Every structure is written in structure tokens, then in C-alpha cells.
Amino acid sequence: MHAEVWNEGAPEERPKVKPDGQNERKPAQRGTRPDSAATGGDELDRSRRFAFVMRALGRTPVSVFYQSTSLIYQWAENLPRGLEDTQVLGHTDSDFLPRLASDRLTTVKNRVLETAEPQRFELPVNLSGEVRWFDVWIDPDRSADGAVIGIFSTLIEITDQKRREVQLKSLLREVSHRSKNLLAIILSLASQTARSATSLPGFVTAFSGRLQAIARAQDLVTDRDWHGALLSDLVARQIALFRGDKALPVTLSGDDIVITPNAALYVGLAIHELAANAVKHGQLVSVKGHIDIEARLMTDTEGMRSLMLEWIESDGKDGTDLEPLTLAFLENVVPLAVEGTGRVMRNEGALRYSLRIDGAHLA
């Protein structure tokens, strides 16, 4: 693409830069600073610098244009992706840009022609079906007597920056939404734990454990950029809260999938309640006790998915009944949150909990 370099004055009156070899150069004296260094370089030096600047411009998302007072493009350098010289040179904005973008550009450029005041604004442009954003600078070109004789335009593409801004705003809204949900869950936990507690130390112990369960589930969700939590990680984190000098006899088998952030908080709470009961009353107090956790991904006749999660305590001594609040969590609160069902079954020497998680909560 051709570009011309002009000195001050109207385009037709400005002398062009002389070709290489037609400029006189004075040899620099040893030990003295060359005149070109003091004056910014001779014409040949400036020409070389200009050539390098043009090469550097091609590596950037910056485009430069010149238009006459009739807003016809006379030259352009480093056109934005998707535009060609033949579309731009000799044309106006309305010839190759969508109407909204060309109207705004024309309005601003006419203002610059009238007021001689530079303008800057951001402009979305639909090019080839893709909305792209540009930071636009419009500057007047003045003659020696100060009259405006043309328009210089500089376009810097900022599409990627705009997309990052949109993603950041979306993430901040998501964080705000989830933070409010998390605070509501914690408040509910505190209220229900307080109602079922028989003493202050009992409340502190029970509430602290449930709070840690929520925190661990939240850590997993955050580690996966709010996309959910892997079921095996969720179980391992919750069981680790009760680990003593030796590993707990817990085995996880079946389908290991990612569940959504909200489901992860409630499923983590369910695992915590079951593990806490097992340590306090059930199989984990027995030398022979063992817990199997099975996960099965199921699809119904209509193609809808769901996850069946089962907690099975076996081969130990009889466990006592679950505390009323724990039972309420397992059969009411958690199933409601995952749009599924929950059921606790107790037999001699065994406790079984089945939780069905709706497919909407599977990532």
C-alpha cells in the first residue's frame, strides 16, 4: 500500500521527500556530535526512520487514514482486517461501512472540519458479520495559514479489550450472585443449627463443621473458575475433615463427573452430615466399619440425565437414629437444592442414603 509523506502546506503544494542519494550529507568530525544528531537527522535518516515506523505499524492494531475536506479517502496505512485498499481509497465512509458506523464517523469528522478541534470516541463496527470495536482519533490537517484542509484519522482496534471487559463484568455479576447465595445458605445453617442445639458449645461445634463443609466445597468451585466441582474431589475434601491418624474406610466408585457450583455446596453439605454422623454414631466408630459411595449417571426414556449418589454404611454395629436436623438436610434441603430426591434408609448394621441429582446440575 502506498503512503506519501508531506511537509506543511496543502497536499498538492508540499514537496515530497527526495529519493535516496539526492540529499547532501556533511561528514561528521571526529570527537564532535554530527549535525544530524542535533537536528533530528537529515532527509535520508528521516526517510529510513519513516520506513521502519511503517513496518512497525504493520505489527500493531493501529490504522491511519487521510481524507480531503469532502471526506474522500486519499491514503490509508495498515487497514483493519477485513478491509482492502480498493474498498477505501477514493471512497467515503458510507461506501464501505454499515450505516450507523458511517453516520457517526461522518458527523464527528464534519465537526472537526468546522471547529478544528480533535475528537476521540469508541466505535463498534460490524465487519463481515463480526462486531469489532475501535478507539477512534480524528485530527484536523491545517495549512500554513491555519485553515483546515483535511482529516487525519487513527483507529486502534480494541475488540479483545472489550471482550475481556464483558467477561469481567459477567464474572463480577456471577461472583456477586453466588456470594449472596452463599450468605443466605450460611444464615440458614446458623439459624437451623441454633434451633437444634442444646448448648452453646454444641452449637459452635456443629455450625463450625457445617461452615467448613461449605468452605471446602466453595474452594473446589473457585479452583475450577466457577464451573463446578469434580465429585471425587468433593467427597475427598469433605471426608478429609474427619481424618485422624489413619485414613477413613471410605471407597468411591462409579461415574466421576463435574456438578454445578450450587449443587456442589449442597452435596458437600450432605457428605459432611453423613460423615459426621458416621464418626459420632455409625460405622466409622467400629473397627469393622466401612463406607461405600457409589455414583451412577442415568438417562431416562426421554433422554434426560440425572445422577444417583448413594452412601452405604455396612458391616458395623448398629447406628443410632440421625439427628432431626441432619435428617431434614438429607431428605428435604439438599434434594430441593438439586431438584431431585433424597431418602435415608436404616437397617440392622447398615445405613443407606440415596440422592438423585437432576441433570440440570451436572456440568
C-alpha positions, 0 to 999 in steps of 0.5 A: 500500500502506498503512503506519501509523506508531506511537509506543511502546506496543502497536499498538492503544494508540499514537496515530497521527500527526495529519493535516496542519494539526492540529499547532501550529507556533511561528514561528521568530525571526529570527537564532535556530535554530527549535525544530524544528531542535533537536528533530528537527522537529515532527509535520508535518516528521516526517510529510513526512520519513516520506513521502519515506523511503517513496518512497525505499524504493520505489527500493531492494531493501529490504522491511519487514514487521510481524507480531503475536506469532502471526506474522500479517502486519499491514503490509508496505512495498515487497514483493519482486517477485513478491509482492502485498499480498493474498498477505501481509497477514493471512497467515503465512509458510507461506501464501505461501512454499515450505516450507523458506523458511517453516520457517526464517523461522518458527523464527528469528522464534519465537526472537526472540519468546522471547529478544528478541534480533535475528537476521540470516541469508541466505535463498534463496527460490524465487519463481515458479520463480526462486531469489532470495536475501535478507539477512534482519533480524528485530527484536523490537517491545517495549512500554513495559514491555519485553515483546515484542509483535511482529516487525519484519522487513527483507529486502534482496534480494541475488540479483545479489550472489550471482550475481556471487559464483558467477561469481567463484568459477567464474572463480577455479576456471577461472583456477586450472585453466588456470594449472596447465595452463599450468605443466605445458605450460611444464615440458614445453617446458623439459624437451623443449627441454633434451633437444634442445639442444646448448648452453646458449645454444641452449637459452635461445634456443629455450625463450625463443621457445617461452615467448613463443609461449605468452605471446602466445597466453595474452594473446589468451585473457585479452583475450577473458575466457577464451573463446578466441582469434580465429585471425587474431589468433593467427597475427598475434601469433605471426608478429609475433615474427619481424618485422624491418624489413619485414613477413613474406610471410605471407597468411591466408585462409579461415574466421576463427573463435574456438578454445578457450583450450587449443587456442589455446596449442597452435596458437600453439605450432605457428605459432611452430615453423613460423615459426621454422623458416621464418626459420632454414631455409625460405622466409622466408630467400629473397627469393622466399619466401612463406607461405600459411595457409589455414583451412577449417571442415568438417562431416562426414556426421554433422554434426560440425565440425572445422577444417583449418589448413594452412601452405604454404611455396612458391616458395623454395629448398629447406628443410632437414629440421625439427628432431626436436623441432619435428617431434614438436610438429607431428605428435604434441603439438599434434594430441593437444592438439586431438584431431585430426591433424597431418602435415608434408609436404616437397617440392622448394621447398615445405613443407606442414603440415596440422592438423585441429582437432576441433570440440570446440575451436572456440568 
